[in-house]
């Protein structure tokens, strides 16, 4: 059933004295009012709040905490007052202290493992890694502090007035903004927001992306044109350097392409995946959803000249980036553009002419899904490394992998998205039958 807009009288609905019970997936808190579920934005578990109802779907209501009567000890002033005031999405845990943000995400992971993966999946995870395995670790450099200015890539849209804007939560409505405290400070120094010389390049409806690479100049993508910090047209490339596992590698990525946003994410993610994969020189790997080649480059380094890797990615631009980023490596490699489906997976296995030792997959937020997992089960590598950027999808995929004969070996969650509900999980599984 589709979301329904409240009537005028319903818009003014205010439910008083609601106790927030637990964190829910998506950055809200779950509560019960007259035995009906209410999901509340801006609350913290344990708080007593008044809730403005924003929408209803069947028996479920969605609202915003507008009066905090009994605040949690984990509450802090919102890190982005402008965004909170105007209901802009993307900073849904900005009112929560950093340490409790990670506890929040740990609780959501446990909940999703049980609700989506089923009781047996949660039990299997706990038997393997214990309670400590569900603890969400901070990204490198985020062990303390306010966790601001971590994002090296920020996306905007140009408003009808020709200023940078972002969407209101769960809406297409644009809100012009003057600040963005999650952005790297060098992005803020570009002066993109408000009334600015950059406006001569802005056109209403155009997308704007600001990028602060660690190995090249800042880039601003406006529509399909890339500019440097001096507002001059440049090549559509941002350059990054990543150091992990004794290797420093350079990556050139199209400015419209995907790259991890948190400044520590590339290194942290590579090190987690390499530890989970445990690839040895001379082994073979199939990598799915391989992007611009971040993991591919470091896996290839581990495999050495006697190893082999086949990577498959759906974006042709990302494949072009990956091929460029893999130049100079000596591993037997094949970087392919194509949909990630059973046919492609089985073809990659056939082309390797041997069973791969490891399959690494980093699917989108929807997860790998049953068909892909079943195809991996047919290939039957000794080890699978699953990178999940959504705990519900990750729980669903783990459940499917157990069905095709894989047992969990390791499980690590890391907070690469502070101030938001998003969390990254890297799991390794071993073939058990």
VENDAGI-V281812 format. One record per residue. N is the residue number from 1. BURIAL is # if it has 16 or more other C-alpha atoms within 10 Angstrom, else .. D_FIRST is the distance of its C-alpha to the first C-alpha in Angstrom with 2 decimals. Layout:
n=N burial=BURIAL d_first=D_FIRST
n=N burial=BURIAL d_first=D_FIRST
//
This chain:
n=1 burial=. d_first=0.00
n=2 burial=. d_first=3.80
n=3 burial=. d_first=6.70
n=4 burial=. d_first=8.72
n=5 burial=. d_first=12.46
n=6 burial=. d_first=14.65
n=7 burial=. d_first=17.24
n=8 burial=. d_first=20.81
n=9 burial=. d_first=21.68
n=10 burial=. d_first=18.69
n=11 burial=. d_first=19.62
n=12 burial=. d_first=22.89
n=13 burial=. d_first=21.50
n=14 burial=# d_first=23.63
n=15 burial=. d_first=23.51
n=16 burial=# d_first=27.00
n=17 burial=# d_first=28.54
n=18 burial=# d_first=25.66
n=19 burial=# d_first=26.95
n=20 burial=# d_first=25.33
n=21 burial=# d_first=25.52
n=22 burial=# d_first=24.97
n=23 burial=# d_first=23.84
n=24 burial=# d_first=20.37
n=25 burial=# d_first=19.64
n=26 burial=. d_first=18.99
n=27 burial=# d_first=21.73
n=28 burial=# d_first=20.43
n=29 burial=# d_first=21.78
n=30 burial=# d_first=20.15
n=31 burial=# d_first=21.15
n=32 burial=. d_first=20.69
n=33 burial=. d_first=20.93
n=34 burial=. d_first=21.50
n=35 burial=. d_first=20.26
n=36 burial=. d_first=16.81
n=37 burial=. d_first=16.04
n=38 burial=# d_first=16.68
n=39 burial=# d_first=16.99
n=40 burial=# d_first=19.96
n=41 burial=# d_first=21.36
n=42 burial=# d_first=25.14
n=43 burial=# d_first=25.98
n=44 burial=# d_first=28.03
n=45 burial=# d_first=28.00
n=46 burial=# d_first=30.37
n=47 burial=# d_first=30.24
n=48 burial=# d_first=29.95
n=49 burial=# d_first=28.01
n=50 burial=# d_first=26.64
n=51 burial=# d_first=23.04
n=52 burial=# d_first=21.70
n=53 burial=# d_first=18.01
n=54 burial=# d_first=16.49
n=55 burial=# d_first=12.74
n=56 burial=# d_first=10.32
n=57 burial=. d_first=6.91
n=58 burial=. d_first=7.03
n=59 burial=. d_first=10.64
n=60 burial=. d_first=11.14
n=61 burial=# d_first=13.14
n=62 burial=# d_first=14.51
n=63 burial=# d_first=18.02
n=64 burial=# d_first=21.46
n=65 burial=# d_first=24.73
n=66 burial=# d_first=27.06
n=67 burial=# d_first=29.98
n=68 burial=# d_first=31.25
n=69 burial=. d_first=33.36
n=70 burial=. d_first=34.34
n=71 burial=# d_first=34.18
n=72 burial=. d_first=34.25
n=73 burial=. d_first=37.41
n=74 burial=. d_first=35.28
n=75 burial=# d_first=34.26
n=76 burial=. d_first=35.97
n=77 burial=. d_first=36.00
n=78 burial=# d_first=33.20
n=79 burial=# d_first=34.69
n=80 burial=# d_first=33.20
n=81 burial=. d_first=33.52
n=82 burial=# d_first=32.66
n=83 burial=# d_first=29.34
n=84 burial=# d_first=28.54
n=85 burial=. d_first=29.60
n=86 burial=. d_first=27.43
n=87 burial=# d_first=24.34
n=88 burial=# d_first=24.96
n=89 burial=. d_first=23.08
n=90 burial=# d_first=24.94
n=91 burial=# d_first=27.19
n=92 burial=# d_first=24.88
n=93 burial=# d_first=27.72
n=94 burial=# d_first=30.44
n=95 burial=# d_first=31.08
n=96 burial=# d_first=31.86
n=97 burial=# d_first=35.35
n=98 burial=# d_first=35.74
n=99 burial=# d_first=36.82
n=100 burial=. d_first=33.93
n=101 burial=# d_first=31.46
n=102 burial=# d_first=32.68
n=103 burial=# d_first=32.49
n=104 burial=# d_first=28.88
n=105 burial=# d_first=28.10
n=106 burial=# d_first=30.15
n=107 burial=# d_first=28.17
n=108 burial=# d_first=24.85
n=109 burial=# d_first=26.48
n=110 burial=# d_first=27.61
n=111 burial=# d_first=24.24
n=112 burial=# d_first=22.49
n=113 burial=# d_first=25.39
n=114 burial=# d_first=24.84
n=115 burial=. d_first=21.06
n=116 burial=# d_first=20.41
n=117 burial=# d_first=23.94
n=118 burial=. d_first=24.70
n=119 burial=. d_first=27.67
n=120 burial=. d_first=30.11
n=121 burial=# d_first=29.17
n=122 burial=# d_first=29.71
n=123 burial=. d_first=32.90
n=124 burial=# d_first=34.11
n=125 burial=# d_first=33.67
n=126 burial=# d_first=35.49
n=127 burial=. d_first=38.22
n=128 burial=. d_first=38.82
n=129 burial=. d_first=38.71
n=130 burial=. d_first=38.65
n=131 burial=. d_first=37.09
n=132 burial=. d_first=38.87
n=133 burial=# d_first=36.86
n=134 burial=# d_first=33.66
n=135 burial=# d_first=35.39
n=136 burial=# d_first=34.15
n=137 burial=# d_first=37.25
n=138 burial=# d_first=37.82
n=139 burial=# d_first=38.46
n=140 burial=. d_first=42.16
n=141 burial=. d_first=43.43
n=142 burial=# d_first=40.58
n=143 burial=. d_first=42.36
n=144 burial=. d_first=43.03
n=145 burial=. d_first=42.58
n=146 burial=. d_first=39.77
n=147 burial=# d_first=37.93
n=148 burial=# d_first=37.88
n=149 burial=# d_first=38.85
n=150 burial=# d_first=37.77
n=151 burial=# d_first=35.74
n=152 burial=# d_first=37.79
n=153 burial=# d_first=35.06
n=154 burial=# d_first=32.88
n=155 burial=. d_first=30.65
n=156 burial=# d_first=30.38
n=157 burial=# d_first=29.57
n=158 burial=# d_first=32.00
n=159 burial=# d_first=31.02
n=160 burial=. d_first=32.08
n=161 burial=. d_first=35.12
n=162 burial=# d_first=36.16
n=163 burial=# d_first=35.55
n=164 burial=# d_first=33.63
n=165 burial=# d_first=30.17
n=166 burial=# d_first=27.10
n=167 burial=# d_first=23.44
n=168 burial=# d_first=22.15
n=169 burial=# d_first=19.79
n=170 burial=. d_first=16.25
n=171 burial=. d_first=17.53
n=172 burial=. d_first=19.64
n=173 burial=. d_first=22.10
n=174 burial=# d_first=25.50
n=175 burial=# d_first=27.82
n=176 burial=# d_first=31.48
n=177 burial=# d_first=33.03
n=178 burial=. d_first=36.65
n=179 burial=# d_first=36.44
n=180 burial=# d_first=34.80
n=181 burial=# d_first=36.44
n=182 burial=# d_first=34.83
n=183 burial=# d_first=36.58
n=184 burial=# d_first=39.96
n=185 burial=# d_first=42.71
n=186 burial=# d_first=44.16
n=187 burial=# d_first=40.96
n=188 burial=# d_first=41.26
n=189 burial=. d_first=44.90
n=190 burial=# d_first=43.92
n=191 burial=. d_first=43.05
n=192 burial=# d_first=39.95
n=193 burial=# d_first=38.18
n=194 burial=# d_first=39.08
n=195 burial=. d_first=41.96
n=196 burial=. d_first=43.52
n=197 burial=. d_first=45.73
n=198 burial=# d_first=42.81
n=199 burial=# d_first=41.20
n=200 burial=. d_first=43.44
n=201 burial=. d_first=41.34
n=202 burial=# d_first=37.94
n=203 burial=# d_first=36.02
n=204 burial=. d_first=32.79
n=205 burial=# d_first=29.79
n=206 burial=# d_first=31.95
n=207 burial=# d_first=31.01
n=208 burial=# d_first=33.68
n=209 burial=# d_first=34.31
n=210 burial=# d_first=37.12
n=211 burial=# d_first=38.72
n=212 burial=# d_first=41.51
n=213 burial=# d_first=42.91
n=214 burial=. d_first=45.53
n=215 burial=. d_first=47.95
n=216 burial=. d_first=47.91
n=217 burial=. d_first=47.49
n=218 burial=# d_first=44.32
n=219 burial=# d_first=42.16
n=220 burial=# d_first=39.88
n=221 burial=# d_first=37.68
n=222 burial=# d_first=36.90
n=223 burial=# d_first=35.00
n=224 burial=. d_first=36.98
n=225 burial=. d_first=40.23
n=226 burial=# d_first=41.50
n=227 burial=# d_first=43.96
n=228 burial=# d_first=46.14
n=229 burial=# d_first=46.74
n=230 burial=. d_first=49.40
n=231 burial=. d_first=46.92
n=232 burial=. d_first=48.60
n=233 burial=. d_first=46.88
n=234 burial=. d_first=47.01
n=235 burial=. d_first=45.84
n=236 burial=# d_first=42.11
n=237 burial=# d_first=42.81
n=238 burial=# d_first=42.51
n=239 burial=# d_first=44.88
n=240 burial=# d_first=44.32
n=241 burial=. d_first=46.58
n=242 burial=# d_first=45.43
n=243 burial=. d_first=47.84
n=244 burial=. d_first=47.08
n=245 burial=. d_first=49.07
n=246 burial=. d_first=52.30
n=247 burial=. d_first=51.08
n=248 burial=. d_first=50.37
n=249 burial=. d_first=48.48
n=250 burial=# d_first=47.64
n=251 burial=# d_first=44.38
n=252 burial=# d_first=43.86
n=253 burial=# d_first=40.22
n=254 burial=# d_first=38.94
n=255 burial=# d_first=37.83
n=256 burial=# d_first=34.44
n=257 burial=. d_first=34.12
n=258 burial=. d_first=32.75
n=259 burial=# d_first=34.97
n=260 burial=# d_first=34.38
n=261 burial=# d_first=34.11
n=262 burial=# d_first=35.84
n=263 burial=# d_first=39.59
n=264 burial=# d_first=40.29
n=265 burial=# d_first=37.38
n=266 burial=# d_first=39.21
n=267 burial=# d_first=42.13
n=268 burial=# d_first=40.16
n=269 burial=# d_first=37.76
n=270 burial=# d_first=40.67
n=271 burial=# d_first=42.66
n=272 burial=# d_first=39.88
n=273 burial=# d_first=39.21
n=274 burial=# d_first=42.94
n=275 burial=. d_first=43.53
n=276 burial=# d_first=40.76
n=277 burial=# d_first=41.86
n=278 burial=. d_first=45.58
n=279 burial=# d_first=46.59
n=280 burial=. d_first=50.31
n=281 burial=# d_first=52.62
n=282 burial=# d_first=52.64
n=283 burial=# d_first=49.27
n=284 burial=# d_first=46.45
n=285 burial=# d_first=42.86
n=286 burial=# d_first=39.74
n=287 burial=# d_first=37.41
n=288 burial=# d_first=33.84
n=289 burial=# d_first=31.88
n=290 burial=# d_first=35.27
n=291 burial=# d_first=34.69
n=292 burial=# d_first=37.91
n=293 burial=# d_first=39.93
n=294 burial=# d_first=40.00
n=295 burial=# d_first=39.89
n=296 burial=# d_first=41.66
n=297 burial=# d_first=44.68
n=298 burial=# d_first=45.24
n=299 burial=# d_first=44.57
n=300 burial=# d_first=47.12
n=301 burial=# d_first=49.60
n=302 burial=# d_first=49.31
n=303 burial=# d_first=49.71
n=304 burial=# d_first=52.87
n=305 burial=. d_first=54.69
n=306 burial=. d_first=54.61
n=307 burial=# d_first=50.84
n=308 burial=# d_first=48.10
n=309 burial=# d_first=44.53
n=310 burial=# d_first=41.96
n=311 burial=# d_first=38.97
n=312 burial=# d_first=35.97
n=313 burial=# d_first=33.74
n=314 burial=# d_first=31.21
n=315 burial=# d_first=32.38
n=316 burial=. d_first=35.67
n=317 burial=# d_first=36.66
n=318 burial=# d_first=36.23
n=319 burial=# d_first=38.31
n=320 burial=# d_first=40.99
n=321 burial=# d_first=41.05
n=322 burial=# d_first=41.30
n=323 burial=# d_first=44.16
n=324 burial=. d_first=46.01
n=325 burial=# d_first=45.41
n=326 burial=# d_first=46.75
n=327 burial=. d_first=49.99
n=328 burial=. d_first=53.00
n=329 burial=. d_first=51.53
n=330 burial=. d_first=53.55
n=331 burial=# d_first=51.01
n=332 burial=# d_first=50.23
n=333 burial=# d_first=46.88
n=334 burial=. d_first=44.46
n=335 burial=# d_first=41.57
n=336 burial=# d_first=39.15
n=337 burial=# d_first=36.36
n=338 burial=. d_first=33.64
n=339 burial=. d_first=30.19
n=340 burial=# d_first=30.02
n=341 burial=# d_first=29.65
n=342 burial=# d_first=31.70
n=343 burial=. d_first=34.15
n=344 burial=# d_first=35.05
n=345 burial=# d_first=35.48
n=346 burial=. d_first=37.71
n=347 burial=. d_first=39.65
n=348 burial=# d_first=40.36
n=349 burial=# d_first=41.66
n=350 burial=. d_first=43.87
n=351 burial=. d_first=45.22
n=352 burial=# d_first=46.17
n=353 burial=. d_first=48.32
n=354 burial=. d_first=47.74
n=355 burial=# d_first=45.03
n=356 burial=# d_first=43.74
n=357 burial=# d_first=44.58
n=358 burial=# d_first=41.42
n=359 burial=# d_first=38.02
n=360 burial=# d_first=36.41
n=361 burial=# d_first=32.81
n=362 burial=# d_first=30.94
n=363 burial=# d_first=27.46
n=364 burial=. d_first=24.84
n=365 burial=. d_first=22.17
n=366 burial=. d_first=20.15
n=367 burial=# d_first=23.24
n=368 burial=# d_first=25.51
n=369 burial=# d_first=23.41
n=370 burial=. d_first=24.76
n=371 burial=. d_first=26.60
n=372 burial=# d_first=28.54
n=373 burial=# d_first=29.42
n=374 burial=# d_first=30.65
n=375 burial=# d_first=32.77
n=376 burial=# d_first=34.27
n=377 burial=# d_first=35.03
n=378 burial=. d_first=36.99
n=379 burial=# d_first=38.94
n=380 burial=# d_first=39.64
n=381 burial=# d_first=41.00
n=382 burial=. d_first=42.73
n=383 burial=# d_first=40.42
n=384 burial=# d_first=36.94
n=385 burial=# d_first=35.99
n=386 burial=# d_first=32.29
n=387 burial=# d_first=31.31
n=388 burial=# d_first=27.80
n=389 burial=# d_first=26.44
n=390 burial=# d_first=23.26
n=391 burial=# d_first=23.87
n=392 burial=# d_first=20.72
n=393 burial=# d_first=21.58
n=394 burial=# d_first=25.20
n=395 burial=# d_first=24.65
n=396 burial=# d_first=22.85
n=397 burial=# d_first=25.74
n=398 burial=# d_first=28.36
n=399 burial=# d_first=27.04
n=400 burial=# d_first=27.31
n=401 burial=# d_first=30.78
n=402 burial=# d_first=32.00
n=403 burial=. d_first=31.09
n=404 burial=# d_first=33.36
n=405 burial=. d_first=36.24
n=406 burial=# d_first=36.05
n=407 burial=# d_first=36.85
n=408 burial=# d_first=36.16
n=409 burial=# d_first=39.29
n=410 burial=# d_first=38.34
n=411 burial=# d_first=35.38
n=412 burial=# d_first=35.67
n=413 burial=# d_first=33.18
n=414 burial=# d_first=34.23
n=415 burial=# d_first=33.00
n=416 burial=# d_first=33.15
n=417 burial=# d_first=30.67
n=418 burial=# d_first=32.17
n=419 burial=# d_first=30.46
n=420 burial=# d_first=27.00
n=421 burial=# d_first=24.85
n=422 burial=# d_first=25.60
n=423 burial=# d_first=28.14
n=424 burial=# d_first=29.97
n=425 burial=# d_first=30.96
n=426 burial=# d_first=33.75
n=427 burial=# d_first=34.21
n=428 burial=# d_first=36.95
n=429 burial=# d_first=36.98
n=430 burial=# d_first=39.97
n=431 burial=# d_first=40.22
n=432 burial=. d_first=40.99
n=433 burial=. d_first=41.47
//
